Amino acid sequence: MEFRPASRVRLRERVRPERPERPERPARRLPDPAVRRHRLALQLCFGIPGFALATWVTRTPDVRDRLDASTAEMGLVLFGMSIGSMLGILVAGALVARFSTRPVVITGMVLVLASSGTTALGAALSSAPLVAFGLLLIGAGMGLSEVASNVDGAEVERAYGRPVLPALHGCYSLGTLLGAALGAGGAAIGLPVPWHLAAVLLVTSTLFVLALPGLRPGLGRATADPSAPASAGRRPALDPRLLMIGGVVFAMTLAEGAATDWLPLLMVDGHDMPAGLGSLVYAGFAAAMAAGRFAGGPAVARFGRPVMLGGGALLTATGIALVSFADSPTAAGCAVLLWGLGTSLGFPLALSAAGESGPDTTARITFTSRIGYVALLAGPPSLGFLGDHRGLRAAMLPVLLLTLAVATLSPATGPRPTPTPAPLPTPDET
């Protein structure tokens, strides 16, 4: 007979308590199919302007040579984009409030497409006024479509219940990356600018046709219901917090716009790079922007908006300083990656902060986006006049100083403090 210790027998005979069943996780609710199609359409509508603009940027050295223009004269040509962008931005909110976002996005996209054909014709005829008019069209189109697309993006974000705007702006950066890569390839093989821009018109028109059915009607239109959100055309109260956020937007988007308009010429004229390599450097900037916007969400969730914006501003300032002061083309080319990574989250995070800074969320987002697009499209041409007298490397110094100032303004982008309720009076005090 086998001897079994009593302790072992008791352990075997002990009844184990049943584990409580884990509650089943609720299935993740997907938004309505129309909302998903709308998101895909917005991804294309954000990417198309970036693709078209990057194509223009990468071929600016060749366009400059075709027009036989000086740096100051190129600045005047770029003012066509500035005028168009200001016109588009100023009327976009009111048009959205009256007609909804869909017709405004469509009108803006049509203007962006028309700009490629106009600038192609201007380059073929070596006509500076025609090129400037083409840039006016892309400026107006971007001002209209992207303000309306940001309002649509906020609606999609609410439907998904999670952040969507940073990824949508990442699609813009992805479009600039693809456009810059194709532009660098066209410059490297010596593809004539008119043919290049005509090919871009064909590609972007096809993408827009694919996006058109997904745009939802009726969004963003003003309503008479007093409990409804503020309309896009309404002007918010200009409190100090919103003004500081506007300063952040202005500095960071100016840094982005300075690279968009002048980086290839800066590399060619300031660091003696070939035109193809200068365009490739801009493609690196666009790649860093896209990577920062697609991968920045977890970092923002961990460290918060003020830390990410302040750190990004310092990273941008470091990149601009190396590009401006380093005599090594290799060092300058690598510093462009810091420049792009630092500016990547500036605009979308500032828009998010503006929406949370007070009442009238849509009006605050529209107001802040206007500041951003003015800085993005109207600021850089002014740098051309400084660059004509001091060189493009010296012209980046004001941008450097403004990005350093963002480090002091970034705390304003944190969560809005909630007022603490006053303590209730005790019975002895009543």
Legacy VTK file of the C-alpha trace (Angstrom):
# vtk DataFile Version 3.0
C-alpha trace
ASCII
DATASET POLYDATA
POINTS 430 float
0.000 0.000 0.000
1.449 3.312 -1.076
1.975 5.863 1.674
0.735 9.363 0.858
1.511 12.269 3.150
-1.612 13.779 4.650
-0.580 17.271 3.571
-0.380 16.162 -0.056
-3.765 14.460 0.189
-5.335 17.578 1.649
-3.831 19.685 -1.116
-5.221 17.401 -3.793
-8.622 17.283 -2.170
-8.815 21.059 -1.785
-11.382 22.506 -4.121
-10.082 25.380 -6.184
-12.398 28.397 -6.363
-13.806 29.051 -9.772
-12.368 32.038 -11.548
-14.907 34.682 -12.423
-15.534 34.926 -16.094
-13.964 37.950 -17.735
-16.496 40.293 -19.201
-16.316 40.341 -22.948
-14.829 43.477 -24.395
-17.351 45.416 -26.395
-16.656 45.246 -30.077
-15.055 48.347 -31.438
-17.804 50.303 -33.135
-16.796 51.466 -36.557
-18.216 54.744 -37.783
-20.852 54.859 -40.447
-19.535 53.838 -43.896
-20.237 57.360 -45.122
-17.923 58.722 -42.425
-15.178 56.289 -43.435
-15.552 57.272 -47.089
-15.442 60.899 -45.998
-12.179 60.297 -44.151
-10.625 58.681 -47.223
-11.809 61.594 -49.350
-10.259 64.077 -46.907
-6.983 62.183 -46.989
-6.873 62.750 -50.746
-7.989 66.379 -50.412
-5.172 67.044 -47.945
-2.618 65.210 -50.074
-3.416 66.805 -53.452
-2.386 70.398 -52.526
0.796 69.120 -50.902
1.653 67.123 -54.015
0.995 70.069 -56.338
2.866 72.576 -54.163
5.904 70.324 -53.719
6.112 69.852 -57.477
6.311 73.614 -57.906
8.879 73.969 -55.110
11.248 71.337 -56.467
11.297 73.005 -59.880
11.766 76.612 -58.659
15.446 76.697 -59.724
14.463 75.661 -63.269
11.523 78.080 -63.330
13.817 80.861 -62.094
16.215 80.116 -64.941
13.388 80.035 -67.508
12.123 83.409 -66.290
15.684 84.768 -65.944
14.584 86.267 -62.608
16.643 87.481 -59.642
15.892 86.447 -56.066
13.874 89.642 -55.494
11.944 89.098 -58.742
11.170 85.534 -57.680
9.867 87.003 -54.423
7.460 89.143 -56.470
6.341 86.054 -58.399
5.724 84.236 -55.123
3.559 87.119 -53.929
0.948 85.797 -56.369
0.582 82.817 -54.026
0.439 85.180 -51.041
-2.391 87.250 -52.532
-4.351 84.136 -53.464
-3.877 82.536 -50.064
-5.030 85.630 -48.199
-8.116 85.945 -50.395
-8.987 82.290 -49.945
-8.409 82.290 -46.196
-10.384 85.472 -45.567
-13.536 84.245 -47.315
-13.339 80.520 -46.505
-15.049 80.713 -43.105
-17.980 82.783 -44.362
-18.433 80.531 -47.419
-18.434 77.411 -45.244
-20.996 78.968 -42.897
-23.298 79.785 -45.810
-22.826 76.932 -48.276
-21.271 74.134 -46.102
-17.833 72.606 -46.544
-18.402 70.418 -49.630
-18.756 73.166 -52.279
-15.883 75.106 -50.700
-13.577 72.075 -50.806
-14.574 71.377 -54.421
-13.940 74.992 -55.479
-10.551 74.994 -53.753
-9.536 71.719 -55.388
-10.519 72.990 -58.835
-8.358 76.081 -58.318
-5.414 73.916 -57.222
-5.773 71.798 -60.355
-6.056 74.874 -62.569
-2.868 76.277 -61.066
-0.776 73.375 -62.404
-1.962 74.006 -65.957
-1.484 77.776 -65.652
2.046 77.575 -64.249
2.936 74.992 -66.899
1.822 77.420 -69.605
3.635 80.314 -67.913
6.863 78.319 -67.729
6.527 77.289 -71.385
6.076 80.939 -72.442
8.663 82.247 -69.929
5.949 84.595 -68.651
6.447 85.747 -65.061
2.919 87.293 -64.801
1.322 84.029 -65.929
3.377 82.006 -63.437
2.410 84.470 -60.692
-1.263 84.069 -61.652
-0.892 80.291 -61.461
0.536 80.673 -57.966
-2.381 82.954 -57.069
-4.725 80.121 -58.053
-2.957 77.517 -55.899
-2.832 79.944 -52.966
-6.566 80.656 -53.196
-7.365 76.979 -53.691
-5.339 75.903 -50.674
-6.843 78.652 -48.525
-10.382 77.588 -49.401
-10.001 73.820 -49.396
-7.821 73.353 -46.346
-9.818 75.620 -44.023
-12.983 73.752 -45.049
-11.166 70.409 -44.819
-10.089 71.190 -41.239
-13.739 71.776 -40.304
-14.614 68.454 -41.950
-11.714 66.797 -40.149
-13.084 67.942 -36.792
-16.442 66.339 -37.671
-14.748 63.072 -38.640
-12.716 63.202 -35.420
-15.899 63.418 -33.352
-17.391 60.469 -35.254
-14.311 58.303 -34.664
-13.868 59.386 -31.053
-10.099 59.687 -31.413
-7.629 62.164 -32.960
-7.765 62.262 -36.749
-6.458 65.729 -37.671
-2.729 64.947 -37.152
-2.942 62.015 -39.566
-4.855 64.134 -42.085
-2.115 66.755 -41.967
0.298 63.853 -42.316
-1.383 63.106 -45.650
-0.520 66.650 -46.729
3.107 65.986 -45.789
2.986 62.634 -47.555
1.742 64.434 -50.652
4.633 66.882 -50.421
7.041 63.959 -50.040
5.745 62.209 -53.161
5.656 65.460 -55.121
9.170 66.362 -53.993
10.513 62.920 -54.899
8.997 63.102 -58.377
10.190 66.683 -58.732
13.720 65.723 -57.766
13.618 62.904 -60.297
12.341 65.243 -63.005
15.054 67.781 -62.230
17.724 65.071 -62.241
16.787 63.762 -65.707
16.216 67.241 -67.089
12.469 66.843 -67.702
11.132 70.182 -69.012
9.096 72.038 -66.408
5.959 72.451 -68.592
5.751 68.722 -69.253
6.346 67.952 -65.593
3.552 70.271 -64.428
1.194 68.913 -67.092
1.792 65.373 -65.770
1.049 66.600 -62.248
-2.247 68.063 -63.486
-3.230 64.657 -64.879
-2.358 62.799 -61.651
-4.053 65.250 -59.295
-7.188 65.426 -61.445
-7.515 61.643 -61.268
-7.125 61.656 -57.470
-9.722 64.400 -57.104
-12.251 62.457 -59.183
-11.749 59.528 -56.795
-12.234 61.759 -53.729
-15.310 63.641 -54.951
-18.015 61.029 -54.135
-16.861 60.734 -50.514
-17.310 64.405 -49.595
-20.398 64.719 -47.383
-22.875 67.588 -47.928
-24.250 69.943 -45.299
-21.335 70.024 -42.839
-20.212 73.302 -41.289
-23.215 75.332 -42.406
-24.430 77.942 -39.942
-27.654 77.168 -38.127
-30.182 79.236 -36.294
-30.202 76.815 -33.353
-28.558 78.655 -30.427
-27.427 75.367 -28.879
-25.509 74.382 -32.028
-21.728 74.910 -32.277
-20.489 78.271 -33.503
-20.276 78.661 -37.238
-17.000 78.731 -39.091
-17.494 82.341 -40.089
-17.907 83.682 -36.561
-15.043 85.629 -34.986
-13.977 84.340 -31.557
-13.129 86.460 -28.524
-9.438 87.366 -28.805
-8.261 86.410 -25.329
-4.523 86.372 -24.425
-4.386 82.576 -24.506
-5.675 82.419 -28.079
-3.298 85.183 -29.170
-0.305 83.274 -27.732
-1.433 80.140 -29.572
-1.676 82.288 -32.696
1.940 83.336 -32.140
2.964 79.679 -31.962
1.099 78.950 -35.193
2.642 81.924 -36.977
6.229 81.022 -36.062
5.995 77.292 -36.753
4.133 77.602 -40.045
6.508 80.354 -41.168
9.359 77.903 -40.561
7.505 75.327 -42.665
6.704 77.852 -45.391
10.292 79.134 -45.528
11.480 75.604 -46.270
8.671 74.982 -48.752
9.383 78.106 -50.803
13.141 78.529 -50.500
14.857 75.302 -49.462
15.873 74.059 -52.949
17.206 77.509 -53.901
18.861 77.805 -50.484
20.743 74.564 -51.095
21.642 75.504 -54.689
22.656 79.143 -54.123
23.756 78.983 -50.498
25.594 75.640 -50.469
26.493 75.172 -54.177
24.473 71.982 -54.583
23.273 70.792 -58.003
19.591 71.488 -58.694
18.658 67.797 -58.474
20.388 67.383 -55.115
18.735 70.535 -53.796
15.345 69.090 -54.695
16.315 65.819 -53.003
17.134 67.716 -49.808
13.636 69.183 -49.854
12.277 65.647 -50.263
14.150 64.781 -47.062
12.458 67.717 -45.324
9.042 66.480 -46.490
9.852 62.926 -45.329
10.786 64.188 -41.862
7.544 66.189 -41.726
5.455 63.154 -42.692
7.230 60.879 -40.195
6.743 63.366 -37.365
3.030 63.780 -38.075
2.234 60.087 -38.459
4.328 58.951 -35.472
3.917 61.927 -33.121
0.603 60.883 -31.538
2.014 58.565 -28.825
4.691 61.095 -27.885
2.079 63.835 -27.528
-0.065 61.546 -25.353
2.920 60.843 -23.088
4.610 64.241 -22.818
1.805 66.691 -23.654
1.418 69.460 -26.211
3.574 72.148 -24.513
6.600 69.868 -24.220
6.293 68.590 -27.786
5.786 72.071 -29.238
8.615 73.623 -27.204
10.974 70.755 -28.015
9.983 70.855 -31.669
10.667 74.590 -31.811
14.161 74.097 -30.369
14.783 71.266 -32.838
13.652 73.529 -35.692
15.890 76.357 -34.495
18.855 73.973 -34.358
18.232 72.821 -37.922
17.848 76.369 -39.269
20.990 77.504 -37.433
23.060 74.691 -38.950
21.695 75.387 -42.436
22.447 79.106 -42.044
25.878 78.963 -40.392
27.436 75.617 -41.363
29.649 75.784 -44.437
29.456 72.033 -45.028
26.761 71.047 -47.559
26.565 67.621 -45.915
25.908 69.118 -42.480
23.332 71.502 -43.952
21.558 68.671 -45.753
21.373 66.583 -42.563
20.183 69.613 -40.550
17.184 69.902 -42.862
15.872 66.669 -41.297
15.896 68.363 -37.880
14.118 71.341 -39.429
11.358 69.148 -40.870
10.939 66.941 -37.790
10.762 69.962 -35.476
8.035 71.740 -37.439
5.951 68.629 -38.170
3.541 68.858 -35.229
3.431 72.644 -34.889
0.329 73.379 -36.955
-1.943 70.411 -36.020
-1.128 70.634 -32.294
-1.720 74.383 -32.242
-5.094 73.891 -33.974
-6.026 71.337 -31.319
-4.963 73.729 -28.557
-6.960 76.571 -30.112
-10.093 74.439 -30.205
-9.751 73.709 -26.481
-8.778 77.251 -25.452
-12.323 78.518 -24.924
-15.873 78.569 -26.275
-16.703 78.700 -30.004
-14.392 75.840 -30.932
-14.955 76.001 -34.696
-14.469 79.768 -34.811
-11.212 79.469 -32.850
-9.903 76.759 -35.162
-10.794 78.851 -38.211
-9.141 81.966 -36.767
-5.949 80.084 -35.901
-5.803 78.309 -39.250
-6.031 81.691 -40.979
-2.946 82.865 -39.090
-1.166 79.656 -40.032
-1.931 79.806 -43.730
-1.028 83.493 -43.946
2.341 82.707 -42.348
2.799 79.623 -44.531
2.074 81.305 -47.842
2.499 85.051 -47.329
5.542 85.173 -45.048
8.195 83.404 -47.129
8.014 85.753 -50.154
9.063 88.589 -47.850
12.209 86.620 -47.085
13.124 86.858 -50.769
13.756 90.598 -50.507
16.047 90.065 -47.533
17.729 87.197 -49.368
18.361 89.414 -52.398
20.425 91.790 -50.241
21.944 89.459 -47.632
21.663 86.004 -49.182
19.159 83.280 -48.449
21.189 81.851 -45.577
20.970 85.173 -43.736
17.292 85.514 -44.646
16.485 82.507 -42.438
17.666 84.266 -39.260
14.289 85.977 -38.514
12.658 82.544 -38.765
15.266 81.202 -36.341
14.456 83.920 -33.781
10.702 83.345 -34.058
11.039 79.604 -33.504
13.106 80.275 -30.389
10.255 82.473 -29.121
7.862 79.518 -29.421
9.667 77.831 -26.530
8.381 80.616 -24.247
4.855 80.591 -25.716
4.321 76.815 -25.783
2.867 76.582 -22.194
-0.226 78.387 -23.514
-1.057 75.293 -25.602
-1.616 73.101 -22.540
-5.039 71.972 -21.311
-7.372 74.767 -20.377
-7.468 75.106 -16.562
-10.859 74.355 -15.074
-12.013 76.833 -12.435
-12.275 75.349 -8.949
-15.732 75.817 -7.428
-15.997 78.017 -4.373
-16.410 76.063 -1.096
-19.947 75.812 0.238
-20.597 77.869 3.391
-20.711 75.987 6.658
-23.836 76.137 8.835
-22.045 78.501 11.235
-21.430 80.974 8.371
-25.059 81.102 7.263
LINES 1 431
430 0 1 2 3 4 5 6 7 8 9 10 11 12 13 14 15 16 17 18 19 20 21 22 23 24 25 26 27 28 29 30 31 32 33 34 35 36 37 38 39 40 41 42 43 44 45 46 47 48 49 50 51 52 53 54 55 56 57 58 59 60 61 62 63 64 65 66 67 68 69 70 71 72 73 74 75 76 77 78 79 80 81 82 83 84 85 86 87 88 89 90 91 92 93 94 95 96 97 98 99 100 101 102 103 104 105 106 107 108 109 110 111 112 113 114 115 116 117 118 119 120 121 122 123 124 125 126 127 128 129 130 131 132 133 134 135 136 137 138 139 140 141 142 143 144 145 146 147 148 149 150 151 152 153 154 155 156 157 158 159 160 161 162 163 164 165 166 167 168 169 170 171 172 173 174 175 176 177 178 179 180 181 182 183 184 185 186 187 188 189 190 191 192 193 194 195 196 197 198 199 200 201 202 203 204 205 206 207 208 209 210 211 212 213 214 215 216 217 218 219 220 221 222 223 224 225 226 227 228 229 230 231 232 233 234 235 236 237 238 239 240 241 242 243 244 245 246 247 248 249 250 251 252 253 254 255 256 257 258 259 260 261 262 263 264 265 266 267 268 269 270 271 272 273 274 275 276 277 278 279 280 281 282 283 284 285 286 287 288 289 290 291 292 293 294 295 296 297 298 299 300 301 302 303 304 305 306 307 308 309 310 311 312 313 314 315 316 317 318 319 320 321 322 323 324 325 326 327 328 329 330 331 332 333 334 335 336 337 338 339 340 341 342 343 344 345 346 347 348 349 350 351 352 353 354 355 356 357 358 359 360 361 362 363 364 365 366 367 368 369 370 371 372 373 374 375 376 377 378 379 380 381 382 383 384 385 386 387 388 389 390 391 392 393 394 395 396 397 398 399 400 401 402 403 404 405 406 407 408 409 410 411 412 413 414 415 416 417 418 419 420 421 422 423 424 425 426 427 428 429
